[in-house]
Structure formats: structure tokens, C-alpha cells
Amino acid sequence: MYPPELVKPMRDDLASAGFEELYTAEAVENAIKKEGTTLVVVNSVCGCAAANARPAAKLSLRHAKKPDHAVTVFAGVDIEAVNAARNLMVPFPPSSPSMALFKDGELVHMIERHHIEGRPAELIAENLISAYDEFC
């Protein structure tokens, strides 16, 4: 849906912070079922991803307690991977950007787009950090 040259800087933003990029359903399923905790960020081209979601995700990983794994899929680009991730985020409706924390393959915390839009990255990071303190 989006040309690779358009999304490359947005992908690199999370990849350079240590997020593993996932491109297939199999890669998503394998990442989420790993033992421990996994943060999944559904990345997006929208402004709230650039201003709020990606900065919040990166900021949250500076906390002493953090997920064992951090992965990302890109909405509108990695269709198969995004669909697989969203299927594991049920009962939450699809939204991007969004973030989900899984523990031993089970969804334990979800941040939907409506929790991201209009909120500063620091507040979103605090939300994630509270989840890390509880589940990581």
C-alpha cells in the first residue's frame, strides 16, 4: 500500500531502537509465543505514530523493567504480519498505531490508537511502564 522508500525512515526509527521487524504471520506467531514478555508495536505512517507512539515505545524501553522482546509490524505494508498480530490482539478492534504486551503468548496489556492520539509520548510511555512493572 505504501512505497518502501516512504516507510523506511519510520521502520528504521524503531529498528534502530532494538525492535525486531516482522514481515510474516509465522514470524509474528513465533515471536509472541516465546517465553517471557513481548512488546508488539503496530507501526503506522500517521502523525500520531511519529509524534506519540514510536517515541513512547522507545522511551518505555529505558525503564529498568522492560519486555524480554520488542517487535514491530507495519500497518499498510506488512499485511500478513499485521493481520496475524491483530488476530492475537482480539477482542480489541484493529487499530494503528497500537501496542500490545504479551506474556508467555497471552495478551496482558493493550494500548489502542484512541489511547495514543492527542496524548504526549511521556504519558503513553508511563502506561507501558506500569504494564512492565506488573508483568515483566
C-alpha positions as CSV (number, residue, x, y, z in Angstrom):
1,M,0.0,0.0,0.0
2,Y,2.8,2.4,0.8
3,P,6.1,2.6,-1.2
4,P,9.1,1.2,0.7
5,E,11.1,4.5,0.4
6,L,8.3,6.3,2.2
7,V,8.1,3.9,5.2
8,K,11.9,3.2,5.5
9,P,12.6,6.1,7.9
10,M,9.6,5.1,10.0
11,R,10.7,1.5,10.1
12,D,14.2,2.5,10.9
13,D,13.0,4.6,13.8
14,L,12.0,1.5,15.8
15,A,14.6,-0.9,14.3
16,S,17.4,1.4,15.4
17,A,16.0,1.3,19.0
18,G,16.2,-2.5,19.0
19,F,12.8,-3.5,17.7
20,E,12.8,-6.6,15.5
21,E,10.8,-6.1,12.3
22,L,8.4,-8.9,11.5
23,Y,7.1,-9.5,8.0
24,T,5.2,-12.8,8.1
25,A,2.4,-14.4,10.1
26,E,4.8,-17.2,11.1
27,A,7.4,-14.7,12.4
28,V,4.7,-12.9,14.5
29,E,3.3,-16.1,16.0
30,N,6.8,-17.3,16.8
31,A,7.8,-14.0,18.4
32,I,4.6,-13.8,20.6
33,K,4.7,-17.4,21.8
34,K,8.3,-17.0,23.0
35,E,8.7,-17.5,26.8
36,G,8.6,-14.2,28.7
37,T,7.2,-10.9,27.6
38,T,7.0,-9.4,24.2
39,L,6.0,-5.8,23.2
40,V,4.4,-5.6,19.8
41,V,4.1,-2.2,18.1
42,V,1.9,-1.9,15.1
43,N,3.7,1.0,13.4
44,S,1.9,3.4,11.0
45,V,2.5,6.3,8.7
46,C,0.1,8.6,10.6
47,G,1.2,11.6,12.6
48,C,0.3,10.1,15.9
49,A,2.7,7.3,15.3
50,A,5.5,9.7,14.6
51,A,4.7,12.2,17.4
52,N,3.4,9.8,20.1
53,A,3.6,6.0,19.5
54,R,7.2,5.5,18.3
55,P,8.7,7.9,20.8
56,A,6.7,6.4,23.6
57,A,7.7,2.8,22.7
58,K,11.4,3.8,22.6
59,L,11.1,5.8,25.8
60,S,9.5,3.0,27.7
61,L,12.4,0.6,26.9
62,R,14.7,2.8,29.0
63,H,12.9,1.6,32.1
64,A,14.7,-0.9,34.4
65,K,11.9,-3.4,33.9
66,K,11.1,-4.0,30.3
67,P,9.9,-6.7,27.9
68,D,12.2,-9.6,27.0
69,H,11.5,-9.0,23.3
70,A,10.3,-5.9,21.3
71,V,8.9,-6.4,17.8
72,T,7.1,-4.4,15.2
73,V,4.9,-4.8,12.2
74,F,3.9,-2.0,9.8
75,A,0.2,-1.3,9.0
76,G,-0.5,-0.9,5.3
77,V,2.8,-2.6,4.4
78,D,3.3,-5.9,6.2
79,I,-0.3,-7.1,5.6
80,E,0.2,-10.8,6.6
81,A,2.2,-9.9,9.8
82,V,-0.2,-7.2,10.8
83,N,-3.2,-9.4,10.4
84,A,-1.5,-12.2,12.5
85,A,-0.7,-9.7,15.2
86,R,-4.2,-8.2,15.2
87,N,-5.7,-11.7,15.4
88,L,-3.7,-12.2,18.6
89,M,-5.0,-8.9,20.0
90,V,-8.7,-9.9,20.0
91,P,-11.0,-8.7,21.5
92,F,-9.5,-5.3,20.7
93,P,-10.5,-4.0,17.3
94,P,-7.8,-3.4,14.7
95,S,-6.1,0.0,15.1
96,S,-2.8,1.6,14.1
97,P,-0.7,2.6,15.7
98,S,-1.2,0.3,18.6
99,M,0.9,-1.5,21.2
100,A,0.3,-4.8,22.9
101,L,2.2,-6.6,25.7
102,F,2.2,-10.4,25.7
103,K,3.4,-12.7,28.4
104,D,4.1,-16.3,27.5
105,G,1.9,-15.8,24.5
106,E,-1.1,-14.3,26.3
107,L,-2.2,-10.7,25.7
108,V,-1.9,-8.9,29.1
109,H,-1.9,-5.2,28.1
110,M,-3.2,-3.2,25.1
111,I,-2.8,0.4,24.0
112,E,-5.2,1.3,21.1
113,R,-5.0,4.2,18.8
114,H,-7.5,6.2,20.8
115,H,-5.1,5.9,23.8
116,I,-2.3,7.3,21.6
117,E,-3.9,10.2,19.7
118,G,-3.5,13.5,21.4
119,R,-1.5,12.1,24.3
120,P,2.1,13.0,24.9
121,A,4.7,10.3,24.4
122,E,5.7,10.5,28.1
123,L,2.2,9.7,29.2
124,I,1.9,6.7,26.8
125,A,5.4,5.5,28.0
126,E,4.2,5.7,31.6
127,N,1.2,3.5,30.7
128,L,3.6,0.9,29.2
129,I,6.0,1.2,32.1
130,S,3.1,0.4,34.5
131,A,2.4,-2.7,32.5
132,Y,6.1,-3.7,32.5
133,D,6.2,-3.3,36.3
134,E,3.3,-5.6,36.6
135,F,4.1,-8.3,34.0
136,C,7.9,-8.1,33.3
